[in-house]
Amino acid sequence: MTASRIDTETLRRLPKAVLHDHLDGGLRPATVVELAAEVGHTLPTTDPDELAAWYFEAANSGDLVRYIATFEHTLAVMQTREGLLRTAEEYVLDLAADGVVYAEVRYAPELNTRGGLSLSEVVETVQEGLAAGMAKAAAAGTPVRVGTLLCGMRMFDRVREAADLAVAYRDAGVVGFDIAGAEDGFPPADHLEAFEHLRRESVPFTIHAGEAHGLPSIHQALQVCGAQRIGHGVRLTEDIVDGKLGRLASWVRDRRIALEMCPTSNLQTGCATSIADHPITALKDLGFRVTLNTDNRLVSGTTMTREMSLLVEEAGWTVEDLRTVTVNALKSAFLPFDERKALIEDVVLPAYAAAL
């Protein structure tokens, strides 16, 4: 099937895998409005459609710090057990409706403790909500597997605590770890102790790098901290000149290190100028293990179907290209090998073969 013949409904039905998606960036606008009213939080508007538009416009600033600031309102409604249960369950159901069959959801537990919940209570409540969502999705005939990545906030001092949580809950739905927050000025090596602890405990981790900061951030994440994947990594192209790969780019490609790329989000934060020119296409064509992701579905006004559609319409992607990034994501998912293999062979490849 050529790019021009892929309609939106076909794209929606295709099985998808997303590795980079933030829980607090993917709430339903109507849920934010309802929960805000319950907890007494003031929003820019109480109309769900207007709120969705406000998020998209505020995030479209071209500035990562301002983009991150939009999370004030979603986090405000995620400080209670009820708020966390509802948002986690709806998160899963929205993925299932979008054709996602595997997802890794990430969030920083320390940001959900203002209402009195302990870090452990936050993790356990989110896992309960995710499990409820997965059960409902399976009962509806749209099963989706969701693993959790716990985040430490790189500009604060609780990263090691978050890493300890990832170790403690690795057999209870937590599949890995990440650091999030403002990248520039907060290098990953500041938290080397946490990453060394995770390696000793055999807990995989990814690191946001190569978004607001360039090649040194990616190099440090991989060579100093030992990340198994890179969150975003769009600025890796700075190590590629006229198709010739530098040493860091070669290291990433040769070792099949997954790049968790988020086109719409990158446009919003000024890391890319257009979908047509987004580095994901050039890196895919050069044989890098690129993956396609949403980052923050509410904040970016997007879904996996929309991200795929944009690449089809504006960058000439085909069904084969979409299959490639989906398989890439599952190959690099923080799941046991046999489970990844089963999703690829039993779910993804047959569906894409039928679409060709």
C-alpha positions as CSV (number, residue, x, y, z in Angstrom):
1,M,0.0,0.0,0.0
2,T,1.5,3.3,-1.0
3,A,1.6,6.3,1.3
4,S,-1.2,8.1,-0.5
5,R,-3.6,5.2,0.0
6,I,-3.3,4.8,3.8
7,D,-6.5,6.2,5.2
8,T,-7.0,7.3,8.8
9,E,-9.2,4.3,9.8
10,T,-6.6,1.9,8.4
11,L,-3.9,3.6,10.5
12,R,-6.1,3.5,13.6
13,R,-6.6,-0.2,13.3
14,L,-2.9,-1.0,12.8
15,P,-1.3,-2.4,16.0
16,K,1.1,0.1,17.5
17,A,3.8,0.2,20.2
18,V,4.7,3.3,22.1
19,L,7.8,3.6,24.4
20,H,7.8,7.3,25.3
21,D,4.5,8.6,26.7
22,H,4.0,10.5,29.9
23,L,1.0,9.7,32.2
24,D,0.6,13.3,33.3
25,G,0.7,14.6,29.7
26,G,-2.1,12.3,28.4
27,L,-5.2,13.1,30.5
28,R,-8.6,13.6,28.9
29,P,-9.5,17.3,28.9
30,A,-13.0,16.5,30.3
31,T,-11.3,14.5,33.2
32,V,-9.0,17.4,34.0
33,V,-12.1,19.7,34.2
34,E,-14.1,17.4,36.4
35,L,-11.2,16.5,38.8
36,A,-10.1,20.2,39.0
37,A,-13.6,21.1,40.2
38,E,-13.5,18.3,42.8
39,V,-10.2,19.5,44.3
40,G,-10.7,23.2,43.8
41,H,-8.0,23.9,41.3
42,T,-8.5,26.8,38.9
43,L,-8.0,26.0,35.2
44,P,-7.5,28.5,32.3
45,T,-11.0,27.4,31.1
46,T,-13.6,24.8,32.2
47,D,-14.7,24.0,28.7
48,P,-13.0,20.7,27.7
49,D,-12.6,21.7,24.0
50,E,-11.2,25.1,25.0
51,L,-8.8,23.5,27.5
52,A,-7.5,21.0,24.8
53,A,-6.9,24.0,22.5
54,W,-5.2,25.9,25.4
55,Y,-2.8,23.1,26.0
56,F,-1.8,22.8,22.4
57,E,-1.3,26.5,22.0
58,A,0.7,26.8,25.2
59,A,2.9,23.9,24.3
60,N,3.5,25.3,20.8
61,S,5.9,27.8,22.1
62,G,9.1,26.3,20.8
63,D,10.6,26.3,24.3
64,L,11.0,23.1,26.3
65,V,10.8,24.8,29.7
66,R,7.5,26.5,28.9
67,Y,6.3,23.2,27.4
68,I,7.0,21.5,30.7
69,A,5.2,24.3,32.6
70,T,1.8,23.2,31.1
71,F,1.9,20.2,33.3
72,E,0.9,22.3,36.3
73,H,-2.8,21.7,35.7
74,T,-2.7,17.9,35.0
75,L,-0.5,17.3,38.1
76,A,-2.9,19.3,40.2
77,V,-5.6,16.7,39.6
78,M,-3.3,13.8,40.2
79,Q,-2.6,14.2,43.9
80,T,-5.4,11.9,45.3
81,R,-6.0,8.1,45.1
82,E,-9.2,8.8,43.1
83,G,-7.5,11.1,40.6
84,L,-4.6,8.6,40.0
85,L,-6.9,5.6,39.6
86,R,-9.1,7.4,37.1
87,T,-6.3,8.9,35.0
88,A,-4.4,5.7,34.9
89,E,-7.4,3.6,33.8
90,E,-8.4,6.1,31.2
91,Y,-4.9,6.3,29.9
92,V,-5.0,2.6,29.1
93,L,-8.4,2.7,27.5
94,D,-7.4,5.6,25.3
95,L,-4.4,3.7,24.1
96,A,-6.5,0.7,23.3
97,A,-8.9,2.8,21.3
98,D,-6.0,4.0,19.3
99,G,-4.8,0.6,18.3
100,V,-1.9,0.4,20.7
101,V,-1.0,-3.2,21.7
102,Y,2.0,-2.4,23.9
103,A,2.9,0.8,25.8
104,E,5.3,2.0,28.4
105,V,3.9,4.8,30.5
106,R,6.2,7.0,32.4
107,Y,5.7,9.4,35.3
108,A,7.6,10.8,38.4
109,P,6.0,9.6,41.6
110,E,7.5,12.5,43.6
111,L,5.2,14.9,41.6
112,N,2.1,13.1,42.9
113,T,2.7,13.4,46.7
114,R,1.3,16.9,47.4
115,G,-2.0,15.4,48.6
116,G,-0.4,13.3,51.3
117,L,0.2,10.0,49.3
118,S,3.6,8.4,49.9
119,L,5.8,7.4,47.0
120,S,4.8,3.8,47.4
121,E,1.1,4.6,47.6
122,V,1.4,6.6,44.4
123,V,3.1,3.7,42.5
124,E,0.6,1.1,43.8
125,T,-2.4,3.3,43.0
126,V,-1.2,3.9,39.5
127,Q,-0.6,0.2,39.0
128,E,-4.1,-0.5,40.2
129,G,-5.6,2.0,37.7
130,L,-3.5,0.6,34.9
131,A,-4.6,-3.0,35.7
132,A,-8.2,-1.9,35.7
133,G,-7.8,-0.3,32.3
134,M,-6.0,-3.4,30.9
135,A,-8.8,-5.6,32.2
136,K,-11.5,-3.5,30.6
137,A,-9.6,-3.2,27.3
138,A,-9.2,-7.0,27.2
139,A,-12.9,-7.5,27.9
140,A,-13.7,-5.2,25.1
141,G,-11.6,-7.2,22.6
142,T,-8.8,-4.6,22.4
143,P,-6.1,-5.9,24.7
144,V,-3.1,-3.7,25.4
145,R,-0.1,-4.5,27.6
146,V,1.2,-1.5,29.6
147,G,4.5,-1.5,31.5
148,T,5.6,1.4,33.8
149,L,8.7,3.5,33.7
150,L,9.3,5.4,37.0
151,C,11.0,8.7,36.5
152,G,13.3,10.8,38.6
153,M,13.2,14.5,38.0
154,R,16.8,15.4,37.0
155,M,16.7,19.0,38.5
156,F,15.6,17.7,41.9
157,D,17.3,15.5,44.5
158,R,15.0,12.5,44.7
159,V,16.3,10.6,41.7
160,R,17.9,7.8,43.8
161,E,14.5,7.4,45.6
162,A,12.8,6.9,42.3
163,A,15.4,4.4,41.3
164,D,14.9,2.5,44.5
165,L,11.1,2.4,43.7
166,A,11.8,0.9,40.3
167,V,13.9,-1.8,41.9
168,A,11.2,-2.5,44.6
169,Y,8.3,-2.7,42.1
170,R,10.0,-4.4,39.1
171,D,7.9,-7.5,39.7
172,A,4.7,-5.5,40.1
173,G,4.3,-3.9,36.7
174,V,7.3,-1.5,36.7
175,V,9.6,-2.4,33.8
176,G,12.2,0.3,33.9
177,F,13.4,3.8,34.8
178,D,14.0,7.2,33.3
179,I,15.0,10.7,34.2
180,A,12.8,13.6,33.0
181,G,12.6,17.4,33.3
182,A,14.6,20.2,31.9
183,E,17.6,18.7,30.1
184,D,19.9,21.7,29.5
185,G,21.9,22.4,32.6
186,F,21.0,19.1,34.4
187,P,23.3,16.4,32.9
188,P,22.4,12.8,33.4
189,A,25.8,12.0,35.1
190,D,24.6,14.2,38.1
191,H,22.6,11.0,39.0
192,L,25.3,8.4,38.2
193,E,24.8,6.8,41.6
194,A,21.2,6.0,40.7
195,F,22.1,4.5,37.4
196,E,24.9,2.4,38.8
197,H,22.3,1.1,41.4
198,L,19.9,0.2,38.6
199,R,22.6,-1.6,36.6
200,R,23.6,-3.6,39.7
201,E,20.0,-4.6,40.2
202,S,19.5,-5.4,36.5
203,V,16.7,-2.8,36.0
204,P,16.8,-1.3,32.4
205,F,16.6,2.4,31.9
206,T,16.2,5.1,29.3
207,I,17.4,8.7,29.5
208,H,15.9,11.9,28.0
209,A,18.8,13.2,26.0
210,G,19.6,15.0,22.7
211,E,16.4,17.2,22.9
212,A,17.2,20.5,24.5
213,H,20.9,19.6,24.8
214,G,23.1,18.1,22.1
215,L,25.6,15.4,21.5
216,P,27.3,15.7,24.9
217,S,24.0,14.8,26.6
218,I,23.6,11.7,24.4
219,H,27.2,10.7,24.9
220,Q,26.9,11.0,28.7
221,A,23.6,9.1,28.8
222,L,25.1,6.2,26.9
223,Q,28.8,6.0,27.7
224,V,28.8,7.3,31.3
225,C,25.4,6.3,32.6
226,G,24.8,3.2,30.5
227,A,21.3,3.9,29.1
228,Q,19.7,1.1,27.0
229,R,17.6,3.6,25.1
230,I,17.6,7.4,24.4
231,G,14.5,9.5,24.9
232,H,14.1,11.8,21.8
233,G,17.8,11.9,20.6
234,V,16.8,14.2,17.7
235,R,20.1,16.0,17.9
236,L,22.1,12.9,17.1
237,T,22.0,14.2,13.5
238,E,24.6,16.7,14.6
239,D,27.0,13.8,14.4
240,I,26.1,12.9,10.8
241,V,27.5,15.0,8.0
242,D,26.6,14.3,4.3
243,G,25.5,10.8,5.3
244,K,28.7,10.0,7.1
245,L,28.3,8.9,10.7
246,G,30.6,10.2,13.5
247,R,31.7,7.9,16.3
248,L,28.7,8.5,18.6
249,A,26.2,8.1,15.8
250,S,27.9,4.9,14.7
251,W,27.9,3.6,18.3
252,V,24.1,4.2,18.5
253,R,23.3,2.6,15.1
254,D,25.7,-0.4,15.4
255,R,24.5,-1.3,18.9
256,R,20.8,-1.0,17.9
257,I,20.1,1.6,20.6
258,A,16.5,2.7,20.3
259,L,15.7,6.3,19.7
260,E,12.3,7.2,21.2
261,M,11.3,9.9,18.8
262,C,8.3,12.2,19.2
263,P,7.7,14.3,16.1
264,T,4.9,16.6,17.1
265,S,6.4,17.2,20.6
266,N,9.8,18.0,19.0
267,L,8.1,20.6,16.7
268,Q,6.5,22.2,19.8
269,T,9.8,22.4,21.7
270,G,11.8,23.8,18.8
271,C,13.8,20.6,18.2
272,A,12.6,20.2,14.7
273,T,11.2,22.6,12.0
274,S,8.6,20.4,10.3
275,I,7.3,16.8,10.1
276,A,8.7,16.5,6.6
277,D,12.2,17.5,7.8
278,H,12.1,15.7,11.2
279,P,15.2,13.6,11.8
280,I,13.1,10.5,12.3
281,T,12.9,9.9,8.5
282,A,16.6,10.4,7.8
283,L,17.6,8.3,10.7
284,K,15.2,5.5,9.7
285,D,16.6,5.6,6.2
286,L,20.1,5.3,7.6
287,G,19.2,2.2,9.5
288,F,18.9,3.5,13.0
289,R,16.5,1.8,15.4
290,V,14.0,4.7,15.5
291,T,10.7,4.4,17.3
292,L,7.6,6.5,16.9
293,N,6.0,8.0,20.0
294,T,3.5,10.6,21.3
295,D,5.3,12.0,24.3
296,N,2.3,13.8,25.8
297,R,-1.0,13.2,24.1
298,L,-3.0,16.0,25.7
299,V,-0.2,18.6,25.7
300,S,0.7,17.8,22.1
301,G,-2.9,17.3,20.9
302,T,-1.9,14.0,19.4
303,T,-2.3,10.2,19.2
304,M,-0.2,7.4,17.7
305,T,-2.7,7.4,14.8
306,R,-2.1,11.1,14.3
307,E,1.7,10.8,14.5
308,M,1.6,8.0,11.8
309,S,-0.8,10.0,9.6
310,L,1.5,13.1,9.7
311,L,4.5,11.0,8.6
312,V,2.5,9.4,5.9
313,E,1.1,12.7,4.6
314,E,4.1,15.0,5.1
315,A,7.1,12.7,5.0
316,G,6.0,10.0,2.5
317,W,6.0,7.1,4.9
318,T,4.5,3.8,3.8
319,V,2.9,0.9,5.7
320,E,6.3,-0.8,5.6
321,D,7.9,2.2,7.3
322,L,5.2,2.1,10.0
323,R,5.7,-1.6,10.5
324,T,9.5,-1.0,10.9
325,V,9.1,1.5,13.7
326,T,6.5,-0.7,15.4
327,V,8.8,-3.7,15.3
328,N,11.7,-1.5,16.4
329,A,9.8,-0.4,19.5
330,L,8.9,-4.0,20.5
331,K,12.4,-5.2,19.9
332,S,13.6,-2.5,22.4
333,A,10.8,-2.7,24.9
334,F,11.7,-3.4,28.5
335,L,9.8,-6.8,28.3
336,P,11.2,-10.3,28.4
337,F,12.3,-11.6,25.0
338,D,9.6,-14.2,24.6
339,E,6.8,-11.7,25.2
340,R,8.3,-9.2,22.7
341,K,8.7,-12.0,20.1
342,A,5.1,-13.1,20.6
343,L,3.8,-9.6,20.1
344,I,5.8,-9.1,16.9
345,E,5.1,-12.5,15.4
346,D,1.5,-13.1,16.5
347,V,0.0,-9.5,16.5
348,V,2.1,-7.0,14.6
349,L,3.4,-8.7,11.5
350,P,0.1,-10.4,10.5
351,A,-1.8,-7.2,10.8
352,Y,0.6,-5.2,8.7
353,A,0.8,-8.0,6.2
354,A,-2.9,-7.7,5.8
355,A,-2.7,-4.0,5.2
356,L,-0.1,-4.2,2.5
